[in-house]
Amino acid sequence: MSFFIEVLAGGLLAGVMYSLVALGFVLIYKASGVFNYAQGSMVFFAALCFVSLLEDGINFWVAIVITLAVMVVLGVLTERIVLRPLVNQPPITLFMATIGLSFVLEGISQLIWGSQPHGLELGIQDVPIDWLSQKANINISQLDFFAAFVAGALVAGLAVFFQKTRIGRALRAVADDHQAALSIGIPLQHIWMIVWAVAGFVALVAGLMWGARNGVQYSLTFVALKALPVLILGGFESIPGAIVGGLIIGASEKIAEVYLGPYVGGGIESWFPYVLALAFLLVRPQGLFGEKIIDRV
């Protein structure tokens, strides 16, 4: 039982990390209807910018502030230069624009800071929590627990921001109906700029957490792909859905790897979430927290 709890806890902690990446997709899709394929590249860009500043001798907290400013400016410029000229274009056009943005960010980041892998230390060791391993015989990494705590706090904070603040209510109004929001005086383009800036901040936090766990390298861009099953399960427009979907995906992939992997030769963790998402699409295509779309004909 202790081993099962250990596997489940590890999966849930990883799931919170997936939720953090999925949150970047949800924020932008919720406010503008754009599926931002470049979110993974934004995570890589933020992590590489931060670790390069550290290696240049910049203080940790100063590097955080500088990188945050860079990501906010990047988000604002993306909305202003890339997406604003494409307003009222078909969704596939906007999607292709974010694919192009992804390659541009990857190229710029490697042009400025190089393509070699970097280690990232946040002061939290990747070792089991002592009291938990001694008293309950459950090994959970301090780094994983810290990363999950930070990710969970950020997700909870953004959920409160959307529900309780004036800007958050404006964001929800824009998400529900762009034209109605415009008719009551909500500045649509300003809202989109705020959303892209917040998405840049989320990318920074995700880049720090995943960079500390796996190193800052090009493979960070593929972390976003693990967020796709999370979005399918939770719904593309739901912050609670990103949380629940991340927990389901994280727990299921770890349990499948441990208990089903030996029967299929291992490696099931890398593709099982996509199989689960495909099966879920057949039952509830809009996701757990998505709204059914009913077209009258």
Backbone hydrogen bonds in HBPLUS format (Angstrom, degrees):
<---DONOR---> <-ACCEPTOR-->    atom                        ^
c    i                          cat <-CA-CA->   ^        H-A-AA   ^      H-
h    n   atom  resd res      DA  || num        DHA   H-A  angle D-A-AA Bond
n    s   type  num  typ     dist DA aas  dist angle  dist       angle   num
A0005-ILE N   A0001-MET O   2.89 MM   4  6.18 161.6  1.92 154.0 158.8     1
A0006-GLU N   A0002-SER O   2.93 MM   4  6.10 149.9  2.02 139.4 147.9     2
A0007-VAL N   A0003-PHE O   2.93 MM   4  6.24 158.4  1.98 151.5 156.5     3
A0008-LEU N   A0004-PHE O   2.82 MM   4  6.04 165.4  1.84 154.0 158.6     4
A0009-ALA N   A0005-ILE O   2.78 MM   4  5.87 161.6  1.81 148.3 153.8     5
A0010-GLY N   A0006-GLU O   2.97 MM   4  6.11 159.3  2.01 144.2 150.1     6
A0011-GLY N   A0007-VAL O   2.96 MM   4  6.19 152.1  2.04 145.1 152.9     7
A0012-LEU N   A0008-LEU O   2.89 MM   4  6.17 154.5  1.96 150.4 157.3     8
A0013-LEU N   A0009-ALA O   2.96 MM   4  6.15 158.0  2.01 150.5 156.0     9
A0014-ALA N   A0010-GLY O   3.03 MM   4  6.23 158.2  2.08 143.2 149.2    10
A0015-GLY N   A0011-GLY O   2.82 MM   4  6.00 143.6  1.95 139.3 150.6    11
A0016-VAL N   A0012-LEU O   3.02 MM   4  6.36 142.9  2.16 144.2 152.0    12
A0017-MET N   A0013-LEU O   3.37 MM   4  6.72 150.2  2.47 139.7 146.9    13
A0017-MET N   A0014-ALA O   3.08 MM   3  5.09 118.2  2.47  94.1 109.4    14
A0018-TYR N   A0014-ALA O   2.98 MM   4  6.41 148.5  2.08 146.0 155.3    15
A0019-SER N   A0015-GLY O   2.89 MM   4  6.17 150.3  1.97 144.2 152.7    16
A0020-LEU N   A0016-VAL O   3.07 MM   4  6.38 142.1  2.22 140.2 149.5    17
A0021-VAL N   A0017-MET O   3.33 MM   4  6.75 153.1  2.41 145.7 150.8    18
A0022-ALA N   A0018-TYR O   2.88 MM   4  6.17 164.7  1.90 154.6 159.5    19
A0023-LEU N   A0019-SER O   2.84 MM   4  5.93 138.7  2.01 142.3 152.7    20
A0024-GLY N   A0021-VAL O   3.18 MM   3  5.67 136.0  2.38 108.2 117.7    21
A0025-PHE N   A0022-ALA O   3.06 MM   3  5.27 120.5  2.42 101.2 115.3    22
A0026-VAL N   A0022-ALA O   2.99 MM   4  6.31 161.9  2.02 153.8 159.2    23
A0027-LEU N   A0023-LEU O   2.95 MM   4  6.12 166.1  1.97 156.5 158.3    24
A0029-TYR N   A0025-PHE O   2.93 MM   4  6.05 168.5  1.94 159.0 162.8    25
A0030-LYS N   A0026-VAL O   2.76 MM   4  5.63 156.6  1.81 149.9 156.5    26
A0031-ALA N   A0027-LEU O   3.30 MM   4  6.39 149.8  2.40 137.9 144.2    27
A0032-SER N   A0028-ILE O   2.92 MM   4  5.89 157.3  1.97 152.7 159.0    28
A0033-GLY N   A0029-TYR O   2.85 MM   4  4.30 140.1  2.01 113.9 122.5    29
A0039-GLN N   A0036-ASN O   3.27 MM   3  5.84 162.6  2.30 121.1 121.0    30
A0041-SER N   A0038-ALA O   3.08 MM   3  5.16 117.2  2.49  99.1 114.4    31
A0042-MET N   A0038-ALA O   2.93 MM   4  6.23 145.0  2.06 151.4 162.3    32
A0043-VAL N   A0039-GLN O   3.03 MM   4  6.37 148.1  2.14 145.2 153.2    33
A0044-PHE N   A0040-GLY O   3.10 MM   4  6.42 159.5  2.14 145.9 150.7    34
A0045-PHE N   A0041-SER O   2.84 MM   4  5.98 160.6  1.88 146.2 152.1    35
A0046-ALA N   A0042-MET O   2.95 MM   4  6.06 162.9  1.98 147.0 151.0    36
A0047-ALA N   A0043-VAL O   3.06 MM   4  6.24 168.0  2.07 151.4 154.7    37
A0048-LEU N   A0044-PHE O   2.94 MM   4  6.03 163.1  1.97 152.6 157.5    38
A0049-CYS N   A0045-PHE O   2.96 MM   4  6.04 156.7  2.02 146.4 153.0    39
A0050-PHE N   A0046-ALA O   3.02 MM   4  6.18 164.7  2.04 150.6 154.6    40
A0051-VAL N   A0047-ALA O   2.99 MM   4  6.15 173.2  1.99 153.5 155.4    41
A0052-SER N   A0048-LEU O   3.07 MM   4  5.98 149.8  2.16 139.4 147.4    42
A0053-LEU N   A0049-CYS O   3.12 MM   4  6.34 151.0  2.21 144.3 151.5    43
A0054-LEU N   A0050-PHE O   3.07 MM   4  6.41 155.2  2.14 149.6 156.5    44
A0055-GLU N   A0051-VAL O   3.01 MM   4  6.22 156.4  2.07 143.1 149.1    45
A0056-ASP N   A0052-SER O   3.06 MM   4  6.27 127.3  2.35 135.5 148.8    46
A0056-ASP N   A0053-LEU O   3.16 MM   3  5.06 135.2  2.37  92.9 105.5    47
A0058-ILE N   A0053-LEU O   3.10 MM   5  5.57 158.1  2.15 157.6 151.6    48
A0057-GLY N   A0054-LEU O   2.99 MM   3  5.31 159.4  2.03 111.5 115.7    49
A0063-ALA N   A0059-ASN O   2.80 MM   4  5.98 155.5  1.86 155.8 163.3    50
A0064-ILE N   A0060-PHE O   2.98 MM   4  6.31 145.5  2.10 142.4 152.3    51
A0065-VAL N   A0061-TRP O   3.06 MM   4  6.32 160.9  2.10 145.2 148.8    52
A0066-ILE N   A0062-VAL O   2.90 MM   4  6.16 164.7  1.93 153.0 157.3    53
A0067-THR N   A0063-ALA O   2.90 MM   4  5.97 166.9  1.91 148.3 152.4    54
A0068-LEU N   A0064-ILE O   2.87 MM   4  6.00 155.5  1.93 146.9 154.4    55
A0069-ALA N   A0065-VAL O   2.94 MM   4  6.17 158.3  1.99 147.7 153.3    56
A0070-VAL N   A0066-ILE O   2.92 MM   4  6.22 155.6  1.98 148.8 155.9    57
A0071-MET N   A0067-THR O   2.89 MM   4  6.15 158.4  1.94 151.3 156.4    58
A0072-VAL N   A0068-LEU O   2.92 MM   4  6.14 156.1  1.98 151.3 157.7    59
A0073-VAL N   A0069-ALA O   2.98 MM   4  6.15 164.5  2.01 149.4 153.8    60
A0074-LEU N   A0070-VAL O   2.83 MM   4  6.02 152.7  1.90 144.2 152.9    61
A0075-GLY N   A0071-MET O   2.89 MM   4  6.08 157.9  1.94 145.2 150.3    62
A0076-VAL N   A0072-VAL O   2.98 MM   4  6.23 163.0  2.01 151.3 155.6    63
A0077-LEU N   A0073-VAL O   2.87 MM   4  6.02 166.7  1.89 153.4 157.3    64
A0078-THR N   A0074-LEU O   2.91 MM   4  6.01 151.1  1.99 145.1 153.4    65
A0079-GLU N   A0075-GLY O   3.13 MM   4  6.39 161.6  2.17 148.2 151.8    66
A0080-ARG N   A0076-VAL O   2.93 MM   4  6.13 159.1  1.97 148.9 155.6    67
A0081-ILE N   A0077-LEU O   2.75 MM   4  5.67 170.2  1.76 152.2 155.2    68
A0082-VAL N   A0078-THR O   2.96 MM   4  5.23 142.1  2.10 127.1 139.1    69
A0083-LEU N   A0078-THR O   3.23 MM   5  6.67 154.6  2.30 153.2 160.4    70
A0084-ARG N   A0079-GLU O   2.84 MM   5  5.84 143.0  1.98 154.6 163.7    71
A0086-LEU N   A0083-LEU O   2.86 MM   3  5.14 145.0  1.99 108.9 120.4    72
A0087-VAL N   A0084-ARG O   3.30 MM   3  5.46 162.2  2.33 115.7 114.0    73
A0089-GLN N   A0086-LEU O   3.07 MM   3  5.48 147.9  2.18 137.8 135.7    74
A0093-THR N   A0090-PRO O   2.92 MM   3  5.44 135.0  2.12 114.0 125.8    75
A0095-PHE N   A0091-PRO O   2.91 MM   4  6.17 157.4  1.96 151.4 158.4    76
A0096-MET N   A0092-ILE O   2.96 MM   4  6.11 158.1  2.01 143.3 148.5    77
A0097-ALA N   A0093-THR O   3.01 MM   4  6.25 144.0  2.14 139.9 150.1    78
A0098-THR N   A0094-LEU O   3.11 MM   4  6.48 147.8  2.22 146.0 153.3    79
A0099-ILE N   A0095-PHE O   3.09 MM   4  6.48 143.4  2.23 143.0 153.6    80
A0100-GLY N   A0096-MET O   3.01 MM   4  6.34 160.3  2.05 149.0 153.2    81
A0101-LEU N   A0097-ALA O   2.91 MM   4  6.18 152.5  1.99 142.9 151.3    82
A0102-SER N   A0098-THR O   2.92 MM   4  6.08 145.3  2.04 138.5 147.0    83
A0103-PHE N   A0099-ILE O   3.28 MM   4  6.69 156.8  2.33 152.0 155.3    84
A0104-VAL N   A0100-GLY O   3.04 MM   4  6.30 154.5  2.11 148.2 156.0    85
A0105-LEU N   A0101-LEU O   2.93 MM   4  6.13 163.5  1.95 154.6 157.7    86
A0106-GLU N   A0102-SER O   3.07 MM   4  6.29 160.4  2.11 147.9 153.4    87
A0107-GLY N   A0103-PHE O   2.95 MM   4  6.08 159.5  1.99 145.0 150.8    88
A0108-ILE N   A0104-VAL O   2.87 MM   4  6.06 165.0  1.89 154.5 158.6    89
A0109-SER N   A0105-LEU O   2.93 MM   4  5.96 167.3  1.94 149.4 153.4    90
A0110-GLN N   A0106-GLU O   3.17 MM   4  6.26 162.0  2.20 144.4 149.0    91
A0111-LEU N   A0107-GLY O   2.88 MM   4  5.96 141.7  2.03 141.5 153.0    92
A0112-ILE N   A0108-ILE O   2.93 MM   4  6.11 154.3  1.99 152.8 158.0    93
A0113-TRP N   A0109-SER O   2.93 MM   4  5.91 168.2  1.94 149.2 152.8    94
A0114-GLY N   A0110-GLN O   2.86 MM   4  4.33 132.5  2.09 112.6 120.0    95
A0118-HIS N   A0216-VAL O   2.91 MM  98  4.98 151.8  1.99 137.4 146.5    96
A0216-VAL N   A0118-HIS O   2.79 MM  98  4.98 156.3  1.85 156.2 158.5    97
A0142-GLN N   A0127-VAL O   2.80 MM  15  5.79 156.7  1.86 151.7 153.6    98
A0129-ILE N   A0140-ILE O   2.92 MM  11  5.95 141.0  2.08 152.9 157.8    99
A0133-SER N   A0129-ILE O   3.02 MM   4  6.16 158.2  2.07 157.6 164.0   100
A0134-GLN N   A0130-ASP O   2.92 MM   4  6.06 153.0  1.99 156.9 165.1   101
A0135-LYS N   A0131-TRP O   3.04 MM   4  5.88 162.4  2.07 137.2 142.5   102
A0136-ALA N   A0132-LEU O   3.02 MM   4  5.45 149.5  2.12 129.2 138.9   103
A0138-ILE N   A0132-LEU O   3.45 MM   6  5.90 176.0  2.45 121.9 122.8   104
A0145-PHE N   A0141-SER O   3.01 MM   4  6.21 159.7  2.06 146.1 151.9   105
A0146-PHE N   A0142-GLN O   2.89 MM   4  6.06 159.9  1.93 147.9 153.5   106
A0147-ALA N   A0143-LEU O   2.88 MM   4  6.02 165.7  1.90 151.9 156.1   107
A0148-ALA N   A0144-ASP O   2.90 MM   4  6.01 158.8  1.94 145.7 151.9   108
A0149-PHE N   A0145-PHE O   2.91 MM   4  6.07 150.9  2.00 143.3 151.6   109
A0150-VAL N   A0146-PHE O   2.95 MM   4  6.23 164.2  1.97 154.7 157.9   110
A0151-ALA N   A0147-ALA O   2.90 MM   4  6.06 165.6  1.92 149.5 154.2   111
A0152-GLY N   A0148-ALA O   2.80 MM   4  5.87 160.5  1.84 145.8 151.8   112
A0153-ALA N   A0149-PHE O   2.89 MM   4  6.04 158.5  1.94 148.5 154.4   113
A0154-LEU N   A0150-VAL O   2.97 MM   4  6.18 157.3  2.02 149.1 155.0   114
A0155-VAL N   A0151-ALA O   2.94 MM   4  6.16 164.4  1.97 152.6 156.8   115
A0156-ALA N   A0152-GLY O   2.90 MM   4  6.05 163.0  1.93 149.2 154.2   116
A0157-GLY N   A0153-ALA O   2.85 MM   4  5.98 156.3  1.91 144.1 151.3   117
A0158-LEU N   A0154-LEU O   2.91 MM   4  6.13 158.4  1.95 151.5 156.6   118
A0159-ALA N   A0155-VAL O   2.95 MM   4  6.16 149.5  2.05 143.9 152.8   119
A0160-VAL N   A0156-ALA O   3.02 MM   4  6.31 158.1  2.07 151.0 155.7   120
A0161-PHE N   A0157-GLY O   2.90 MM   4  6.11 154.0  1.97 143.2 151.4   121
A0162-PHE N   A0158-LEU O   2.92 MM   4  6.14 154.3  1.99 147.8 152.8   122
A0163-GLN N   A0159-ALA O   3.13 MM   4  6.32 146.9  2.24 140.8 149.7   123
A0164-LYS N   A0160-VAL O   2.83 MM   4  5.73 163.0  1.86 161.5 163.6   124
A0165-THR N   A0161-PHE O   3.40 MM   4  5.48 157.1  2.46 127.2 132.9   125
A0169-ARG N   A0165-THR O   2.96 MM   4  6.28 153.3  2.03 146.7 153.1   126
A0170-ALA N   A0166-ARG O   3.01 MM   4  6.30 150.8  2.09 143.7 152.1   127
A0171-LEU N   A0167-ILE O   2.82 MM   4  6.14 150.0  1.91 149.2 158.1   128
A0172-ARG N   A0168-GLY O   2.97 MM   4  6.29 153.4  2.04 146.2 153.0   129
A0173-ALA N   A0169-ARG O   2.92 MM   4  6.15 148.6  2.02 142.4 151.3   130
A0174-VAL N   A0170-ALA O   2.93 MM   4  6.20 158.7  1.98 149.6 154.7   131
A0175-ALA N   A0171-LEU O   2.93 MM   4  6.16 152.9  2.01 143.5 151.6   132
A0176-ASP N   A0172-ARG O   2.99 MM   4  6.21 147.6  2.10 142.6 150.3   133
A0177-ASP N   A0173-ALA O   3.07 MM   4  6.32 166.9  2.09 155.7 158.0   134
A0181-ALA N   A0177-ASP O   3.02 MM   4  6.16 155.8  2.08 148.6 155.5   135
A0182-LEU N   A0178-HIS O   3.00 MM   4  6.28 156.3  2.05 149.8 156.1   136
A0183-SER N   A0179-GLN O   2.99 MM   4  6.22 149.0  2.09 143.3 152.0   137
A0184-ILE N   A0181-ALA O   3.33 MM   3  5.53 144.2  2.47 100.7 109.7   138
A0186-ILE N   A0181-ALA O   3.05 MM   5  5.41 157.7  2.10 156.6 150.0   139
A0185-GLY N   A0182-LEU O   3.10 MM   3  5.23 163.0  2.13 110.2 112.4   140
A0191-ILE N   A0187-PRO O   3.08 MM   4  6.35 156.6  2.14 154.1 161.1   141
A0192-TRP N   A0188-LEU O   2.98 MM   4  6.31 156.8  2.04 150.9 157.3   142
A0193-MET N   A0189-GLN O   3.03 MM   4  6.28 151.9  2.11 142.9 150.2   143
A0194-ILE N   A0190-HIS O   3.01 MM   4  6.31 155.4  2.07 147.6 153.8   144
A0195-VAL N   A0191-ILE O   2.95 MM   4  6.24 160.1  1.99 152.0 157.5   145
A0196-TRP N   A0192-TRP O   2.96 MM   4  6.20 163.5  1.99 152.1 155.7   146
A0197-ALA N   A0193-MET O   2.95 MM   4  6.12 150.7  2.03 144.3 152.8   147
A0198-VAL N   A0194-ILE O   2.88 MM   4  6.16 159.0  1.93 152.5 157.9   148
A0199-ALA N   A0195-VAL O   2.83 MM   4  6.08 153.1  1.90 146.8 155.2   149
A0200-GLY N   A0196-TRP O   2.97 MM   4  6.20 142.5  2.11 137.8 147.2   150
A0201-PHE N   A0197-ALA O   3.08 MM   4  6.46 148.0  2.19 142.9 151.4   151
A0202-VAL N   A0198-VAL O   2.88 MM   4  6.23 158.7  1.93 153.5 159.1   152
A0203-ALA N   A0199-ALA O   2.91 MM   4  6.11 151.8  1.99 141.8 149.8   153
A0204-LEU N   A0200-GLY O   3.03 MM   4  6.31 144.8  2.16 140.5 149.5   154
A0204-LEU N   A0201-PHE O   3.12 MM   3  5.07 119.5  2.50  92.7 107.6   155
A0205-VAL N   A0201-PHE O   3.11 MM   4  6.51 162.6  2.14 154.9 157.4   156
A0206-ALA N   A0202-VAL O   2.92 MM   4  6.12 167.2  1.94 154.0 158.1   157
A0207-GLY N   A0203-ALA O   2.80 MM   4  5.88 151.5  1.88 142.0 150.6   158
A0208-LEU N   A0204-LEU O   2.95 MM   4  6.23 154.8  2.02 151.9 157.9   159
A0209-MET N   A0205-VAL O   3.02 MM   4  6.26 168.0  2.03 154.6 157.4   160
A0210-TRP N   A0206-ALA O   2.91 MM   4  5.96 171.1  1.92 154.0 156.8   161
A0211-GLY N   A0207-GLY O   2.78 MM   4  5.51 143.8  1.91 132.9 144.4   162
A0212-ALA N   A0208-LEU O   2.96 MM   4  5.99 152.5  2.04 140.6 147.0   163
A0213-ARG N   A0209-MET O   3.18 MM   4  6.36 139.3  2.36 134.9 145.8   164
A0214-ASN N   A0210-TRP O   2.82 MM   4  5.89 171.0  1.83 156.1 157.8   165
A0215-GLY N   A0211-GLY O   2.72 MM   4  4.47 135.3  1.92 126.0 132.8   166
A0220-LEU N   A0217-GLN O   2.99 MM   3  5.94 170.0  2.00 128.9 132.2   167
A0221-THR N   A0218-TYR O   3.05 MM   3  6.03 164.8  2.07 128.6 131.4   168
A0222-PHE N   A0219-SER O   2.99 MM   3  5.49 150.9  2.07 112.1 120.3   169
A0223-VAL N   A0220-LEU O   3.06 MM   3  5.30 159.2  2.11 107.2 113.9   170
A0225-LEU N   A0222-PHE O   3.00 MM   3  5.31 138.5  2.17 103.4 114.6   171
A0226-LYS N   A0223-VAL O   2.98 MM   3  5.47 136.9  2.17 109.1 120.2   172
A0227-ALA N   A0224-ALA O   2.95 MM   3  5.14 145.4  2.07 101.4 112.5   173
A0228-LEU N   A0225-LEU O   3.21 MM   3  5.46 153.4  2.28 103.1 110.6   174
A0231-LEU N   A0227-ALA O   2.95 MM   4  6.26 153.5  2.02 153.0 159.9   175
A0232-ILE N   A0228-LEU O   2.97 MM   4  6.25 155.3  2.03 153.3 160.5   176
A0233-LEU N   A0229-PRO O   2.99 MM   4  6.16 158.8  2.04 147.5 152.3   177
A0234-GLY N   A0230-VAL O   2.89 MM   4  5.99 166.8  1.90 152.6 156.9   178
A0235-GLY N   A0231-LEU O   2.74 MM   4  5.20 149.8  1.83 136.1 144.4   179
A0288-LEU N   A0233-LEU O   2.68 MM  55  5.93 172.9  1.69 153.1 152.7   180
A0289-PHE N   A0234-GLY O   3.17 MM  55  5.67 153.9  2.24 122.3 130.3   181
A0242-ALA N   A0238-SER O   3.06 MM   4  6.32 139.5  2.23 134.7 144.2   182
A0242-ALA N   A0239-ILE O   3.07 MM   3  5.09 123.2  2.41  97.1 111.2   183
A0243-ILE N   A0239-ILE O   3.24 MM   4  6.62 149.7  2.34 147.8 155.4   184
A0244-VAL N   A0240-PRO O   2.94 MM   4  6.23 173.9  1.94 161.4 160.7   185
A0245-GLY N   A0241-GLY O   2.78 MM   4  5.66 160.4  1.81 144.8 151.8   186
A0246-GLY N   A0242-ALA O   3.04 MM   4  5.91 151.2  2.12 130.8 138.6   187
A0247-LEU N   A0243-ILE O   3.05 MM   4  6.35 158.6  2.10 151.5 156.8   188
A0248-ILE N   A0244-VAL O   2.97 MM   4  6.23 160.5  2.01 153.4 158.7   189
A0249-ILE N   A0245-GLY O   2.95 MM   4  6.10 168.8  1.96 152.6 155.7   190
A0250-GLY N   A0246-GLY O   2.86 MM   4  5.91 167.8  1.87 150.8 155.0   191
A0251-ALA N   A0247-LEU O   3.00 MM   4  5.99 168.3  2.02 146.1 149.8   192
A0252-SER N   A0248-ILE O   2.92 MM   4  5.91 163.5  1.95 148.1 153.7   193
A0253-GLU N   A0249-ILE O   3.00 MM   4  6.00 163.5  2.03 151.1 155.0   194
A0254-LYS N   A0250-GLY O   3.37 MM   4  6.46 158.7  2.42 142.4 147.5   195
A0255-ILE N   A0251-ALA O   3.04 MM   4  6.20 168.6  2.05 154.9 158.3   196
A0256-ALA N   A0252-SER O   2.83 MM   4  5.86 159.0  1.88 146.0 152.7   197
A0257-GLU N   A0253-GLU O   2.99 MM   4  6.04 153.7  2.06 137.5 144.5   198
A0258-VAL N   A0254-LYS O   3.09 MM   4  6.31 157.4  2.14 148.1 153.3   199
A0259-TYR N   A0255-ILE O   2.89 MM   4  5.92 170.5  1.90 156.0 159.2   200
A0260-LEU N   A0256-ALA O   2.82 MM   4  4.93 145.4  1.94 127.0 137.3   201
A0261-GLY N   A0256-ALA O   2.90 MM   5  6.25 129.1  2.16 151.4 161.2   202
A0263-TYR N   A0260-LEU O   3.04 MM   3  5.60 142.8  2.18 115.3 125.5   203
A0264-VAL N   A0261-GLY O   3.04 MM   3  5.38 149.6  2.14 111.7 120.6   204
A0266-GLY N   A0261-GLY O   2.74 MM   5  4.21 144.4  1.86 136.9 131.5   205
A0271-TRP N   A0268-ILE O   3.21 MM   3  5.67 139.8  2.38 108.7 118.4   206
A0272-PHE N   A0268-ILE O   2.84 MM   4  5.57 149.7  1.93 166.0 171.0   207
A0274-TYR N   A0271-TRP O   3.19 MM   3  5.55 128.9  2.46 106.6 118.7   208
A0275-VAL N   A0271-TRP O   3.30 MM   4  6.67 151.8  2.39 150.0 158.0   209
A0275-VAL N   A0272-PHE O   3.10 MM   3  5.11 119.3  2.48  98.4 113.5   210
A0276-LEU N   A0272-PHE O   2.93 MM   4  6.21 161.5  1.97 158.8 164.1   211
A0277-ALA N   A0273-PRO O   2.90 MM   4  6.07 154.2  1.96 140.5 147.8   212
A0278-LEU N   A0274-TYR O   2.90 MM   4  6.05 153.1  1.97 141.3 148.5   213
A0279-ALA N   A0275-VAL O   2.97 MM   4  6.22 159.9  2.01 149.3 154.3   214
A0280-PHE N   A0276-LEU O   2.95 MM   4  6.15 149.3  2.04 143.2 152.4   215
A0281-LEU N   A0277-ALA O   2.91 MM   4  6.15 145.7  2.02 144.8 153.7   216
A0283-VAL N   A0280-PHE O   3.00 MM   3  5.23 138.5  2.18 103.3 115.1   217
A0284-ARG N   A0280-PHE O   2.81 MM   4  5.93 174.5  1.81 175.1 173.6   218
A0287-GLY N   A0284-ARG O   3.13 MM   3  5.68 167.6  2.15 121.0 124.8   219
